């Protein structure tokens, strides 16, 4: 029996909680070398991609905001959507970006984009903090597995001004297991949504607010568009985008 979307979201929350626990331990071990904290939004700038599962998770939190706050966020999102559509005329629901080339993605997501995340409040706090995407929870500290394997060897420029965190064993964690668990949960999610287990389907964070998870014909859309998508997924775990049981 396939797990329900609600069960999948519950399991994903547990995984995100474990990421938060790692970050809290690592930041505590690093002391003053890590400046990440409440009210800091230095990294909450520009466009970035999130998984379709993160988009649903985020959307659930957005839907609980007051109507007046939703209106402000939606106005920002639509402004960004309109700008994106000038550069990407084919942009249309459900706003999936995986068929774009790397060059297209670099053009859409320039590294020097100062635009604040549309989900930042006037106090610089995240309006959907409890449901923020995985990438937001991982940012700031390098991602080095307990085995020594590097998953991301960069860190926020506000952190580690005087030392190299890549050599610190107390910052390491079971990142390979974490990402394998993330992929397994994502496969379950796409299996429930599309009736196919897919390794990777992403959108841009602003566009996530516009995705209709309940009324959209996901299975029909996938049957029509599956051939357009490039391969994706976790290295050494799965070799194809569509996994068949």
N, CA, C and O of each residue as an XYZ file, in Angstrom:
980
protein
N       0.845     -1.203      0.000
C       0.000      0.000      0.000
C       0.882      1.256      0.000
O       1.838      1.349      0.769
N       0.556      2.203     -0.856
C       1.315      3.443     -0.909
C       0.995      4.304      0.311
O      -0.160      4.375      0.730
N       2.013      4.963      0.889
C       1.723      5.881      1.996
C       0.939      7.084      1.495
O       1.083      7.496      0.343
N       0.107      7.646      2.371
C      -0.664      8.823      2.003
C       0.232     10.052      1.997
O       1.321     10.042      2.569
N      -0.237     11.111      1.343
C       0.511     12.360      1.329
C       0.726     12.860      2.761
O       1.807     13.354      3.082
N      -0.286     12.739      3.621
C      -0.156     13.195      5.007
C       0.945     12.429      5.737
O       1.731     13.020      6.477
N       0.998     11.120      5.529
C       2.054     10.312      6.164
C       3.424     10.706      5.635
O       4.383     10.801      6.401
N       3.519     10.934      4.347
C       4.785     11.353      3.738
C       5.244     12.685      4.333
O       6.423     12.853      4.646
N       4.317     13.627      4.489
C       4.671     14.924      5.063
C       5.110     14.785      6.514
O       6.018     15.488      6.958
N       4.482     13.892      7.248
C       4.890     13.659      8.634
C       6.310     13.104      8.691
O       7.115     13.535      9.516
N       6.613     12.154      7.820
C       7.960     11.576      7.789
C       8.987     12.617      7.354
O      10.115     12.634      7.846
N       8.586     13.478      6.431
C       9.515     14.520      5.983
C       9.781     15.517      7.103
O      10.908     15.987      7.261
N       8.761     15.840      7.875
C       8.974     16.753      8.995
C       9.971     16.170      9.995
O      10.809     16.893     10.534
N       9.881     14.873     10.239
C      10.838     14.234     11.145
C      12.265     14.364     10.610
O      13.204     14.605     11.369
N      12.414     14.202      9.295
C      13.747     14.344      8.692
C      14.238     15.784      8.828
O      15.398     16.015      9.168
N      13.362     16.751      8.564
C      13.738     18.158      8.707
C      14.090     18.490     10.148
O      15.001     19.277     10.402
N      13.374     17.896     11.087
C      13.694     18.116     12.504
C      15.094     17.613     12.829
O      15.809     18.229     13.619
N      15.486     16.497     12.223
C      16.831     15.971     12.474
C      17.892     16.895     11.887
O      18.972     17.039     12.461
N      17.594     17.528     10.742
C      18.515     18.518     10.173
C      18.647     19.710     11.113
O      19.751     20.197     11.353
N      17.522     20.177     11.643
C      17.559     21.299     12.578
C      18.385     20.962     13.819
O      19.119     21.806     14.333
N      18.259     19.719     14.296
C      19.028     19.305     15.478
C      20.520     19.315     15.181
O      21.325     19.747     16.005
N      20.887     18.825     13.973
C      22.308     18.896     13.599
C      22.791     20.340     13.570
O      23.844     20.656     14.125
N      22.028     21.214     12.929
C      22.472     22.598     12.789
C      22.629     23.247     14.157
O      23.594     23.975     14.389
N      21.695     22.993     15.062
C      21.770     23.578     16.401
C      23.018     23.083     17.132
O      23.704     23.865     17.790
N      23.315     21.782     17.016
C      24.516     21.233     17.669
C      25.780     21.832     17.056
O      26.703     22.220     17.772
N      25.812     21.905     15.716
C      27.002     22.429     15.038
C      27.221     23.897     15.381
O      28.351     24.312     15.638
N      26.149     24.682     15.385
C      26.274     26.105     15.699
C      26.725     26.307     17.134
O      27.522     27.200     17.422
N      26.211     25.469     18.042
C      26.631     25.559     19.440
C      28.106     25.208     19.592
O      28.834     25.857     20.344
N      28.540     24.177     18.874
C      29.949     23.775     18.934
C      30.857     24.854     18.353
O      31.971     25.059     18.836
N      30.384     25.541     17.322
C      31.198     26.568     16.663
C      31.222     27.877     17.435
O      32.118     28.697     17.233
N      30.251     28.083     18.315
C      30.222     29.301     19.125
C      30.046     30.557     18.291
O      29.190     30.620     17.409
N      30.863     31.549     18.580
C      30.747     32.852     17.906
C      31.106     32.800     16.428
O      30.868     33.764     15.700
N      31.677     31.683     15.975
C      32.052     31.577     14.562
C      30.836     31.485     13.663
O      30.939     31.758     12.467
N      29.678     31.106     14.207
C      28.436     31.030     13.428
C      27.522     32.161     13.869
O      27.127     32.238     15.032
N      27.195     33.029     12.938
C      26.370     34.210     13.232
C      24.894     33.993     12.929
O      24.074     34.869     13.202
N      24.544     32.838     12.369
C      23.143     32.574     12.021
C      22.276     32.673     13.273
O      22.636     32.153     14.329
N      21.146     33.335     13.148
C      20.256     33.476     14.292
C      19.002     34.221     13.917
O      18.853     34.679     12.784
N      18.109     34.341     14.858
C      16.830     34.989     14.629
C      17.025     36.419     14.136
O      17.759     37.202     14.739
N      16.363     36.746     13.039
C      16.433     38.092     12.489
C      17.493     38.278     11.440
O      17.505     39.296     10.748
N      18.408     37.298     11.298
C      19.422     37.396     10.247
C      18.825     36.867      8.953
O      18.366     35.726      8.892
N      18.832     37.698      7.920
C      18.266     37.287      6.631
C      19.250     37.516      5.498
O      18.853     37.685      4.345
N      20.538     37.521      5.829
C      21.566     37.798      4.826
C      21.518     36.791      3.674
O      21.842     37.131      2.536
N      21.118     35.564      3.968
C      21.089     34.520      2.942
C      19.741     34.428      2.234
O      19.599     33.678      1.268
N      18.772     35.167      2.696
C      17.405     35.059      2.154
C      17.220     36.028      1.000
O      16.334     36.882      1.026
N      18.056     35.888      0.001
C      18.067     36.787     -1.135
C      18.161     35.995     -2.428
O      18.747     34.913     -2.468
N      17.575     36.547     -3.485
C      17.678     35.922     -4.792
C      16.742     34.738     -4.957
O      16.094     34.293     -4.009
N      16.689     34.238     -6.188
C      15.884     33.057     -6.492
C      16.701     31.811     -6.229
O      17.911     31.790     -6.454
N      16.036     30.771     -5.751
C      16.694     29.489     -5.628
C      15.653     28.388     -5.770
O      14.460     28.606     -5.560
N      16.128     27.209     -6.128
C      15.223     26.100     -6.389
C      14.972     25.300     -5.126
O      15.833     25.189     -4.252
N      13.762     24.740     -5.050
C      13.385     23.840     -3.966
C      12.658     22.647     -4.589
O      12.171     22.735     -5.716
N      12.585     21.551     -3.867
C      11.898     20.382     -4.389
C      10.390     20.607     -4.367
O       9.884     21.479     -3.660
N       9.687     19.802     -5.157
C       8.236     19.887     -5.179
C       7.649     19.517     -3.824
O       6.605     20.046     -3.441
N       8.299     18.621     -3.097
C       7.837     18.275     -1.750
C       8.008     19.465     -0.811
O       7.118     19.752     -0.011
N       9.135     20.155     -0.900
C       9.328     21.373     -0.103
C       8.283     22.427     -0.467
O       7.808     23.166      0.395
N       7.932     22.488     -1.746
C       6.931     23.459     -2.187
C       5.583     23.187     -1.523
O       4.916     24.119     -1.073
N       5.176     21.916     -1.459
C       3.919     21.572     -0.795
C       4.002     21.878      0.700
O       3.064     22.424      1.281
N       5.107     21.530      1.304
C       5.313     21.771      2.740
C       5.226     23.263      3.037
O       4.559     23.677      3.985
N       5.899     24.060      2.228
C       5.885     25.516      2.380
C       4.484     26.076      2.147
O       4.022     26.948      2.884
N       3.816     25.568      1.118
C       2.483     26.066      0.768
C       1.497     25.846      1.918
O       0.628     26.686      2.151
N       1.621     24.739      2.630
C       0.723     24.480      3.749
C       0.871     25.542      4.833
O      -0.113     25.931      5.462
N       2.085     26.006      5.051
C       2.317     27.054      6.045
C       1.810     28.395      5.535
O       1.235     29.173      6.297
N       2.020     28.672      4.246
C       1.518     29.916      3.653
C       0.001     29.995      3.784
O      -0.546     31.059      4.074
N      -0.675     28.878      3.571
C      -2.136     28.866      3.621
C      -2.687     29.184      5.012
O      -3.868     29.502      5.156
N      -1.841     29.100      6.027
C      -2.276     29.384      7.388
C      -2.018     30.840      7.794
O      -2.419     31.262      8.878
N      -1.352     31.603      6.929
C      -1.115     33.009      7.223
C      -2.427     33.786      7.139
O      -3.380     33.343      6.497
N      -2.467     34.928      7.780
C      -3.672     35.754      7.715
C      -3.884     36.228      6.277
O      -2.916     36.371      5.531
N      -5.132     36.475      5.877
C      -5.397     36.932      4.513
C      -4.616     38.181      4.134
O      -4.173     38.306      2.992
N      -4.439     39.101      5.066
C      -3.717     40.335      4.743
C      -2.244     40.059      4.460
O      -1.659     40.676      3.570
N      -1.637     39.132      5.213
C      -0.233     38.781      4.980
C      -0.107     37.986      3.685
O       0.828     38.194      2.912
N      -1.042     37.082      3.450
C      -1.031     36.343      2.190
C      -1.089     37.289      0.992
O      -0.416     37.068     -0.014
N      -1.878     38.320      1.105
C      -2.027     39.277      0.010
C      -0.704     39.980     -0.285
O      -0.348     40.175     -1.448
N       0.018     40.357      0.759
C       1.313     41.015      0.577
C       2.298     40.063     -0.097
O       2.989     40.436     -1.045
N       2.353     38.815      0.411
C       3.269     37.826     -0.157
C       2.915     37.540     -1.609
O       3.798     37.482     -2.465
N       1.644     37.363     -1.888
C       1.216     37.041     -3.249
C       1.559     38.164     -4.217
O       1.932     37.904     -5.361
N       1.436     39.404     -3.773
C       1.797     40.533     -4.627
C       3.275     40.465     -5.009
O       3.630     40.703     -6.163
N       4.131     40.144     -4.049
C       5.567     40.010     -4.332
C       5.827     38.844     -5.288
O       6.615     38.956     -6.227
N       5.148     37.727     -5.028
C       5.333     36.529     -5.851
C       4.927     36.793     -7.299
O       5.644     36.410     -8.223
N       3.792     37.439     -7.499
C       3.318     37.707     -8.850
C       4.257     38.651     -9.595
O       4.443     38.529    -10.806
N       4.846     39.591     -8.862
C       5.814     40.494     -9.477
C       7.034     39.714     -9.960
O       7.539     39.956    -11.057
N       7.508     38.767     -9.128
C       8.646     37.951     -9.532
C       8.264     37.003    -10.659
O       9.061     36.764    -11.566
N       7.048     36.459    -10.610
C       6.589     35.568    -11.671
C       6.547     36.285    -13.014
O       6.956     35.738    -14.038
N       6.044     37.525    -12.994
C       5.954     38.286    -14.244
C       7.342     38.571    -14.813
O       7.541     38.507    -16.026
N       8.298     38.885    -13.942
C       9.669     39.126    -14.400
C      10.285     37.850    -14.964
O      10.994     37.889    -15.969
N      10.012     36.715    -14.311
C      10.528     35.443    -14.799
C       9.948     35.092    -16.163
O      10.635     34.523    -17.011
N       8.687     35.432    -16.365
C       8.038     35.073    -17.604
C       8.627     35.833    -18.801
O       8.561     35.354    -19.933
N       9.190     36.993    -18.554
C       9.858     37.724    -19.629
C      11.099     36.970    -20.104
O      11.405     36.936    -21.296
N      11.806     36.368    -19.147
C      13.005     35.613    -19.494
C      12.698     34.171    -19.863
O      13.500     33.515    -20.529
N      11.550     33.674    -19.438
C      11.159     32.280    -19.649
C       9.702     32.260    -20.093
O       8.821     31.954    -19.289
N       9.429     32.581    -21.368
C       8.045     32.702    -21.852
C       7.228     31.419    -21.690
O       6.001     31.476    -21.608
N       7.899     30.259    -21.643
C       7.183     28.993    -21.543
C       6.724     28.686    -20.122
O       6.086     27.659    -19.889
N       7.035     29.547    -19.186
C       6.648     29.327    -17.790
C       5.144     29.136    -17.681
O       4.368     29.983    -18.123
N       4.738     28.024    -17.094
C       3.319     27.731    -16.926
C       3.162     26.700    -15.814
O       4.122     26.012    -15.468
N       1.947     26.586    -15.245
C       1.712     25.589    -14.195
C       2.088     24.191    -14.674
O       1.817     23.831    -15.819
N       2.712     23.401    -13.798
C       2.924     23.617    -12.364
C       4.273     24.230    -12.005
O       4.758     24.021    -10.893
N       4.885     24.971    -12.906
C       6.090     25.754    -12.612
C       7.304     24.886    -12.266
O       8.082     25.225    -11.374
N       7.456     23.784    -12.966
C       8.586     22.874    -12.759
C       9.742     23.297    -13.659
O       9.531     23.632    -14.824
N      10.963     23.283    -13.124
C      12.111     23.845    -13.848
C      13.084     22.802    -14.374
O      14.095     23.169    -14.973
N      12.817     21.508    -14.172
C      13.838     20.502    -14.449
C      14.157     20.288    -15.924
O      15.186     19.696    -16.246
N      13.304     20.754    -16.819
C      13.610     20.583    -18.240
C      14.458     21.722    -18.781
O      14.832     21.703    -19.954
N      14.774     22.721    -17.947
C      15.625     23.831    -18.378
C      17.086     23.415    -18.374
O      17.489     22.553    -17.593
N      17.873     24.021    -19.236
C      19.309     23.746    -19.269
C      19.996     24.456    -18.109
O      19.427     25.354    -17.489
N      21.222     24.041    -17.826
C      21.996     24.700    -16.772
C      22.200     26.176    -17.094
O      22.201     27.022    -16.200
N      22.373     26.474    -18.381
C      22.555     27.875    -18.785
C      21.288     28.675    -18.508
O      21.357     29.810    -18.036
N      20.139     28.088    -18.800
C      18.864     28.757    -18.521
C      18.704     29.021    -17.030
O      18.293     30.106    -16.619
N      19.034     28.017    -16.229
C      18.881     28.165    -14.788
C      19.819     29.233    -14.232
O      19.436     29.996    -13.345
N      21.036     29.286    -14.747
C      21.980     30.314    -14.300
C      21.488     31.704    -14.662
O      21.687     32.660    -13.913
N      20.851     31.806    -15.807
C      20.310     33.098    -16.238
C      19.122     33.506    -15.364
O      18.961     34.683    -15.042
N      18.303     32.546    -14.988
C      17.132     32.846    -14.163
C      17.501     33.101    -12.706
O      16.803     33.834    -12.006
N      18.603     32.494    -12.243
C      18.992     32.585    -10.832
C      20.394     33.168    -10.684
O      21.290     32.465    -10.217
N      20.619     34.423    -11.062
C      21.962     35.010    -10.928
C      22.377     35.079     -9.457
O      21.562     35.375     -8.584
N      23.638     34.804     -9.203
C      24.123     34.742     -7.828
C      24.088     36.089     -7.123
O      24.021     36.143     -5.895
N      24.132     37.178     -7.887
C      24.195     38.505     -7.274
C      22.816     39.167     -7.166
O      22.726     40.383     -6.995
N      21.749     38.378     -7.263
C      20.392     38.916     -7.173
C      20.097     39.321     -5.726
O      20.105     38.461     -4.845
N      19.837     40.606     -5.455
C      19.609     41.053     -4.080
C      18.142     40.991     -3.654
O      17.815     41.401     -2.540
N      17.252     40.490     -4.514
C      15.828     40.504     -4.221
C      15.517     39.683     -2.966
O      15.883     38.510     -2.905
N      14.858     40.262     -1.976
C      14.530     39.497     -0.756
C      13.528     38.388     -1.061
O      12.719     38.508     -1.981
N      13.588     37.331     -0.298
C      12.599     36.266     -0.400
C      11.218     36.859     -0.131
O      11.067     37.632      0.816
N      10.209     36.524     -0.929
C       8.876     37.093     -0.723
C       8.226     36.669      0.586
O       7.209     37.231      0.992
N       8.817     35.673      1.245
C       8.264     35.188      2.503
C       8.973     35.755      3.725
O       8.830     35.239      4.834
N       9.735     36.816      3.513
C      10.328     37.542      4.644
C       9.342     38.590      5.135
O       8.779     39.348      4.346
N       9.141     38.623      6.453
C       8.284     39.646      7.026
C       9.021     40.962      7.167
O      10.222     41.036      6.905
N       8.310     42.004      7.580
C       8.922     43.321      7.742
C       9.998     43.315      8.828
O      10.883     44.171      8.840
N       9.916     42.343      9.738
C      10.904     42.213     10.812
C      12.079     41.325     10.416
O      12.898     40.965     11.261
N      12.165     40.969      9.125
C      13.213     40.092      8.589
C      13.115     38.657      9.097
O      14.076     37.896      8.988
N      11.968     38.284      9.647
C      11.751     36.905     10.067
C      10.971     36.159      8.991
O      10.123     36.735      8.309
N      11.267     34.879      8.849
C      10.592     34.046      7.863
C       9.143     33.821      8.287
O       8.872     33.422      9.419
N       8.229     34.077      7.377
C       6.807     33.932      7.677
C       6.371     32.471      7.730
O       5.311     32.162      8.275
N       7.175     31.572      7.171
C       6.832     30.146      7.158
C       7.965     29.330      7.763
O       8.289     28.246      7.279
N       8.558     29.855      8.815
C       9.797     29.301      9.355
C       9.692     27.806      9.665
O      10.606     27.050      9.336
N       8.614     27.373     10.281
C       8.476     25.967     10.658
C       8.415     25.052      9.438
O       8.733     23.866      9.534
N       8.011     25.595      8.297
C       7.905     24.800      7.079
C       8.871     25.263      6.002
O       8.647     25.005      4.819
N       9.924     25.932      6.384
C      10.897     26.404      5.401
C      11.579     25.208      4.731
O      11.666     24.135      5.327
N      12.059     25.383      3.505
C      12.627     24.270      2.745
C      13.909     23.711      3.351
O      14.567     24.352      4.171
N      14.239     22.507      2.926
C      15.452     21.838      3.390
C      16.689     22.704      3.154
O      17.533     22.824      4.043
N      16.809     23.312      1.966
C      18.014     24.082      1.647
C      18.215     25.252      2.601
O      19.351     25.621      2.898
N      17.122     25.837      3.084
C      17.229     26.940      4.040
C      17.797     26.453      5.369
O      18.514     27.188      6.047
N      17.479     25.228      5.736
C      17.935     24.667      7.004
C      19.404     24.251      6.951
O      20.079     24.204      7.980
N      19.895     23.950      5.749
C      21.262     23.472      5.595
C      22.264     24.591      5.361
O      23.467     24.397      5.534
N      21.776     25.758      4.970
C      22.682     26.821      4.540
C      23.436     27.435      5.724
O      22.882     27.612      6.809
N      24.705     27.754      5.489
C      25.485     28.483      6.481
C      26.699     27.750      6.993
O      27.703     28.365      7.354
N      26.609     26.420      7.025
C      27.686     25.582      7.528
C      28.009     24.549      6.452
O      27.086     24.019      5.832
N      29.295     24.239      6.205
C      29.611     23.243      5.167
C      29.035     21.879      5.527
O      28.935     21.517      6.699
N      28.661     21.132      4.492
C      28.026     19.836      4.682
C      29.050     18.736      4.433
O      29.308     18.343      3.295
N      29.622     18.255      5.522
C      30.646     17.212      5.444
C      30.143     16.001      6.219
O      29.813     16.096      7.401
N      30.092     14.862      5.534
C      29.610     13.638      6.150
C      30.593     13.140      7.208
O      31.773     13.489      7.189
N      30.090     12.324      8.124
C      30.969     11.776      9.164
C      32.085     10.923      8.557
O      33.117     10.699      9.189
N      31.871     10.451      7.329
C      32.896      9.671      6.638
C      33.997     10.556      6.068
O      35.050     10.061      5.664
N      33.754     11.880      6.035
C      34.683     12.809      5.409
C      34.268     13.220      4.017
O      34.904     14.087      3.417
N      33.200     12.611      3.479
C      32.708     12.964      2.160
C      32.122     14.371      2.170
O      31.340     14.722      3.053
N      32.511     15.180      1.172
C      32.024     16.548      1.069
C      30.745     16.576      0.225
O      30.718     16.060     -0.893
N      29.698     17.178      0.767
C      28.490     17.416     -0.009
C      28.354     18.887     -0.394
O      27.760     19.210     -1.423
N      28.892     19.758      0.414
C      28.922     21.187      0.076
C      30.057     21.798      0.886
O      30.012     21.813      2.116
N      31.072     22.301      0.194
C      32.279     22.758      0.889
C      32.333     24.274      1.039
O      33.409     24.834      1.248
N      31.181     24.949      0.936
C      31.128     26.391      1.137
C      30.266     26.708      2.351
O      29.553     25.843      2.861
N      30.334     27.948      2.808
C      29.545     28.343      3.960
C      29.218     29.824      3.860
O      29.809     30.541      3.053
N      28.277     30.282      4.679
C      27.880     31.680      4.667
C      29.086     32.564      4.967
O      29.874     32.260      5.863
N      29.230     33.641      4.230
C      30.372     34.532      4.413
C      30.347     35.252      5.761
O      31.349     35.833      6.178
N      29.202     35.211      6.438
C      29.127     35.807      7.786
C      29.720     34.880      8.836
O      29.991     35.307      9.959
N      29.921     33.626      8.484
C      30.397     32.621      9.439
C      31.865     32.279      9.211
O      32.402     32.482      8.122
N      32.498     31.761     10.247
C      33.859     31.230     10.189
C      34.836     32.217      9.559
O      35.516     31.904      8.582
N      34.891     33.394     10.127
C      35.786     34.443      9.617
C      37.261     34.115      9.847
O      38.130     34.524      9.077
N      37.527     33.366     10.927
C      38.919     33.191     11.341
C      39.416     31.757     11.298
O      40.573     31.503     11.630
N      38.559     30.797     10.891
C      39.037     29.423     10.838
C      38.375     28.686      9.688
O      37.431     29.179      9.071
N      38.889     27.495      9.411
C      38.389     26.679      8.314
C      37.493     25.582      8.893
O      37.990     24.665      9.546
N      36.176     25.663      8.660
C      35.268     24.682      9.263
C      35.347     23.303      8.620
O      34.836     22.332      9.178
N      35.980     23.204      7.459
C      36.044     21.913      6.782
C      36.849     20.890      7.571
O      36.677     19.686      7.385
N      37.719     21.359      8.443
C      38.558     20.456      9.232
C      37.944     20.098     10.579
O      38.538     19.338     11.343
N      36.771     20.631     10.879
C      36.181     20.439     12.198
C      35.250     19.226     12.206
O      34.189     19.236     11.582
N      35.665     18.196     12.916
C      34.869     16.973     12.992
C      33.562     17.190     13.742
O      32.593     16.464     13.522
N      33.527     18.195     14.636
C      32.313     18.407     15.426
C      31.183     19.039     14.625
O      30.065     19.168     15.122
N      31.468     19.434     13.390
C      30.425     19.980     12.529
C      29.859     18.932     11.578
O      28.881     19.199     10.879
N      30.451     17.760     11.543
C      30.054     16.752     10.574
C      28.799     16.004     11.044
O      28.434     16.021     12.219
N      28.164     15.353     10.076
C      26.907     14.654     10.375
C      26.680     13.587      9.315
O      27.450     13.486      8.360
N      25.638     12.798      9.475
C      25.319     11.719      8.548
C      24.563     12.279      7.336
O      23.385     11.985      7.132
N      25.259     13.083      6.545
C      24.599     13.738      5.415
C      24.226     12.769      4.305
O      23.183     12.933      3.671
N      25.053     11.767      4.059
C      24.690     10.802      3.017
C      23.386     10.102      3.385
O      22.493      9.966      2.549
N      23.278      9.660      4.628
C      22.035      9.013      5.062
C      20.861      9.983      4.980
O      19.768      9.600      4.563
N      21.080     11.235      5.373
C      20.031     12.248      5.319
C      19.513     12.419      3.901
O      18.301     12.435      3.684
N      20.413     12.547      2.932
C      19.992     12.787      1.558
C      19.397     11.527      0.923
O      18.525     11.620      0.059
N      19.865     10.356      1.349
C      19.233      9.128      0.877
C      17.811      9.017      1.419
O      16.898      8.605      0.703
N      17.628      9.388      2.691
C      16.284      9.390      3.274
C      15.394     10.411      2.580
O      14.214     10.156      2.336
N      15.971     11.579      2.260
C      15.201     12.602      1.556
C      14.735     12.076      0.194
O      13.584     12.282     -0.191
N      15.615     11.406     -0.523
C      15.260     10.874     -1.831
C      14.199      9.789     -1.711
O      13.273      9.731     -2.520
N      14.329      8.929     -0.705
C      13.324      7.876     -0.509
C      11.944      8.488     -0.248
O      10.947      8.044     -0.817
N      11.891      9.500      0.608
C      10.620     10.157      0.903
C      10.083     10.862     -0.338
O       8.878     10.862     -0.589
N      10.988     11.465     -1.113
C      10.551     12.146     -2.331
C       9.993     11.142     -3.347
O       9.005     11.424     -4.025
N      10.629      9.974     -3.447
C      10.104      8.934     -4.326
C       8.696      8.527     -3.909
O       7.828      8.322     -4.758
N       8.468      8.410     -2.601
C       7.135      8.071     -2.105
C       6.135      9.181     -2.447
O       4.989      8.911     -2.807
N       6.585     10.418     -2.331
C       5.728     11.564     -2.624
C       5.310     11.584     -4.090
O       4.126     11.714     -4.398
N       6.278     11.455     -4.992
C       5.928     11.473     -6.413
C       5.147     10.227     -6.812
O       4.337     10.270     -7.737
N       5.387      9.117     -6.117
C       4.595      7.930     -6.377
C       3.130      8.165     -6.056
O       2.245      7.713     -6.783
N       2.880      8.877     -4.958
C       1.506      9.180     -4.569
C       0.899     10.251     -5.460
O      -0.289     10.190     -5.777
N       1.697     11.233     -5.871
C       1.183     12.362     -6.646
C       1.035     12.043     -8.129
O       0.043     12.412     -8.759
N       2.046     11.342     -8.687
C       2.108     11.133    -10.135
C       1.899      9.685    -10.564
O       1.759      9.387    -11.750
N       1.882      8.785     -9.566
C       1.851      7.355     -9.841
C       3.146      6.885    -10.494
O       3.170      5.849    -11.158
N       4.218      7.644    -10.308
C       5.565      7.299    -10.750
C       6.540      7.786     -9.694
O       6.363      8.865     -9.127
N       7.566      6.996     -9.429
C       8.597      7.418     -8.490
C       9.668      8.201     -9.250
O      10.371      7.661    -10.104
N       9.769      9.477     -8.917
C      10.675     10.387     -9.622
C      11.749     10.855     -8.646
O      11.468     11.133     -7.480
N      12.974     10.938     -9.137
C      14.063     11.382     -8.271
C      14.056     12.874     -7.999
O      14.407     13.308     -6.902
N      13.657     13.665     -8.989
C      13.884     15.101     -8.851
C      12.863     15.898     -9.652
O      12.793     15.781    -10.875
N      12.080     16.700     -8.961
C      11.198     17.689     -9.577
C      11.295     18.938     -8.722
O      11.010     18.902     -7.524
N      11.695     20.042     -9.334
C      11.965     21.263     -8.585
C      11.185     22.439     -9.141
O      10.740     22.430    -10.289
N      11.031     23.444     -8.303
C      10.470     24.714     -8.717
C      11.301     25.817     -8.086
O      12.227     25.536     -7.326
N      10.984     27.066     -8.391
C      11.625     28.197     -7.736
C      10.761     28.624     -6.566
O       9.533     28.573     -6.648
N      11.388     29.044     -5.477
C      10.621     29.294     -4.254
C       9.430     30.221     -4.455
O       8.347     29.893     -3.970
N       9.556     31.361     -5.142
C       8.359     32.202     -5.296
C       7.223     31.484     -6.014
O       6.053     31.667     -5.679
N       7.577     30.659     -7.009
C       6.564     29.984     -7.799
C       5.830     28.908     -7.005
O       4.722     28.511     -7.363
N       6.454     28.438     -5.924
C       5.811     27.415     -5.098
C       4.479     27.899     -4.546
O       3.551     27.109     -4.374
N       4.383     29.188     -4.269
C       3.154     29.747     -3.714
C       2.004     29.631     -4.704
O       0.843     29.616     -4.295
N       2.300     29.548     -5.995
C       1.274     29.536     -7.029
C       0.854     28.132     -7.447
O      -0.066     27.987     -8.252
N       1.496     27.104     -6.926
C       1.212     25.737     -7.354
C      -0.079     25.232     -6.728
O      -0.291     25.359     -5.522
N      -0.931     24.662     -7.559
C      -2.200     24.081     -7.116
C      -1.999     22.579     -6.933
O      -2.000     21.825     -7.907
N      -1.826     22.148     -5.693
C      -1.557     20.740     -5.448
C      -2.816     19.882     -5.463
O      -2.732     18.674     -5.683
N      -3.960     20.471     -5.237
C      -5.187     19.685     -5.137
C      -5.982     19.650     -6.442
O      -6.542     18.609     -6.786
N      -6.043     20.752     -7.168
C      -6.891     20.803     -8.351
C      -6.193     20.479     -9.655
O      -6.855     20.240    -10.665
N      -4.857     20.465     -9.655
C      -4.099     20.247    -10.885
C      -4.091     18.769    -11.254
O      -4.055     17.910    -10.373
N      -4.126     18.464    -12.561
C      -4.075     17.082    -13.046
C      -2.614     16.634    -13.134
O      -2.005     16.675    -14.203
N      -2.066     16.211    -12.005
C      -0.653     15.861    -11.938
C      -0.319     14.641    -12.779
O       0.677     14.633    -13.502
N      -1.144     13.621    -12.687
C      -0.846     12.392    -13.438
C      -0.909     12.648    -14.939
O      -0.058     12.171    -15.688
N      -1.920     13.404    -15.381
C      -2.015     13.724    -16.800
C      -0.852     14.581    -17.259
O      -0.313     14.374    -18.347
N      -0.468     15.534    -16.443
C       0.672     16.398    -16.783
C       1.941     15.581    -16.922
O       2.717     15.801    -17.852
N       2.170     14.636    -16.011
C       3.391     13.843    -16.074
C       3.402     12.947    -17.318
O       4.434     12.817    -17.976
N       2.272     12.337    -17.640
C       2.213     11.498    -18.837
C       2.554     12.294    -20.091
O       3.168     11.771    -21.021
N       2.154     13.555    -20.109
C       2.378     14.397    -21.282
C       3.791     14.961    -21.341
O       4.312     15.206    -22.429
N       4.415     15.168    -20.193
C       5.681     15.916    -20.155
C       6.894     15.133    -19.671
O       7.998     15.677    -19.656
N       6.729     13.879    -19.276
C       7.837     13.150    -18.664
C       9.056     13.055    -19.570
O      10.188     13.032    -19.087
N       8.834     12.999    -20.877
C       9.966     12.863    -21.788
C      10.847     14.083    -21.897
O      11.946     14.000    -22.445
N      10.392     15.222    -21.386
C      11.148     16.476    -21.493
C      12.187     16.644    -20.390
O      13.053     17.514    -20.486
N      12.114     15.828    -19.352
C      12.919     16.098    -18.166
C      14.254     15.400    -18.214
O      14.369     14.246    -18.627
N      15.258     16.130    -17.779
C      16.592     15.561    -17.717
C      16.733     14.721    -16.455
O      15.963     14.857    -15.505
N      17.732     13.852    -16.471
C      17.977     12.959    -15.350
C      18.351     13.743    -14.103
O      18.945     14.817    -14.189
N      18.006     13.208    -12.959
C      18.375     13.849    -11.701
C      18.358     12.827    -10.596
O      17.964     11.679    -10.805
N      18.787     13.241     -9.414
C      18.737     12.341     -8.278
C      20.033     12.310     -7.512
O      20.940     13.106     -7.756
N      20.109     11.387     -6.590
C      21.233     11.307     -5.668
C      22.338     10.440     -6.253
O      22.065      9.328     -6.705
N      23.580     10.920     -6.256
C      24.675     10.142     -6.846
C      24.805      8.754     -6.225
O      24.693      8.596     -5.010
N      25.038      7.768     -7.057
C      25.324      6.400     -6.638
C      24.138      5.703     -5.990
O      24.288      4.615     -5.434
N      22.956      6.319     -6.055
C      21.796      5.691     -5.436
C      20.813      5.215     -6.494
O      20.364      4.070     -6.462
N      20.480      6.099     -7.434
C      19.585      5.737     -8.530
C      20.166      6.309     -9.819
O      20.766      7.384     -9.815
N      19.988      5.597    -10.900
C      20.614      6.028    -12.145
C      19.644      6.628    -13.136
O      20.072      7.140    -14.170
N      18.357      6.584    -12.861
C      17.401      7.116    -13.831
C      16.376      7.987    -13.124
O      16.117      7.842    -11.930
N      15.803      8.898    -13.903
C      14.828      9.805    -13.324
C      13.565      9.094    -12.904
O      13.045      9.353    -11.819
N      13.058      8.202    -13.737
C      11.841      7.456    -13.413
C      12.236      6.079    -12.897
O      12.921      5.323    -13.586
N      11.804      5.760    -11.693
C      12.117      4.472    -11.104
C      10.869      3.606    -11.154
O       9.804      4.026    -10.700
N      10.984      2.443    -11.683
C       9.837      1.547    -11.775
C      10.048      0.391    -10.801
O      11.134     -0.179    -10.703
N       8.973      0.066    -10.088
C       9.065     -1.037     -9.118
C       9.251     -2.376     -9.836
O       9.349     -3.416     -9.185
